[in-house]
Amino acid sequence: MSGGKIEQRVVLTRQEAAKWLHSLANALEGGGTTEVALVGPGVALNLPDEFEVELELEPYGDKIELEFELMWPNSRTEPGAQEQRSKVPAADALR
């Protein structure tokens, strides 16, 4: 991935959120390269064997924010033609 920060936001039902997270989990388990999108165009990511994981829970008045972060070194290499590829579809494809 190159370039700056990308932030995507969408409202999902509990079932839609679970399906999207399940797709993401399958991509992480498979490794290789995946294209991830929540809304709009996807972003291709080279997935490492290890991640630094952060979970943050913050109450904001009448809302609760749960942030889940995966961090890893940026390899800046293009995936090979034989490398395993997967896709985490945008949430609107789950509807």
URSUL-V264352 format. One line per field, one symbol per residue. ss: DSSP state (h for helix, s for strand, l for the rest). phi: phi as a letter, one per 30 degrees, with the letter a starting at -180 (. if undefined). burial: b if it has 16 or more other ideal C-beta (glycine too) atoms within 10 Angstrom, else e. A space follows every 10 residues. Layout:
ss->???
phi->???
burial->???
This chain:
ss->llllllllll lllhhhhhhh hhhhhhhhhh lsssssllll llssssslll lsssssssss llssssssss slllllllll llllssssll hhhhl
phi->.bjcdbbbba cbdedddddd dddddddddd iicbccbcbi ddbdbdcddb bccbbbbbdb hcbbcccbbc badddhcddd ddddbbbcdd edddd
burial->eeeeeeeeee ebeeebeebb eebbeebbee eebbbbbbee eebebbbeee eeeeeeeeee eeeeeeeeee eeeeeeeebe eeeeebebeb beebe
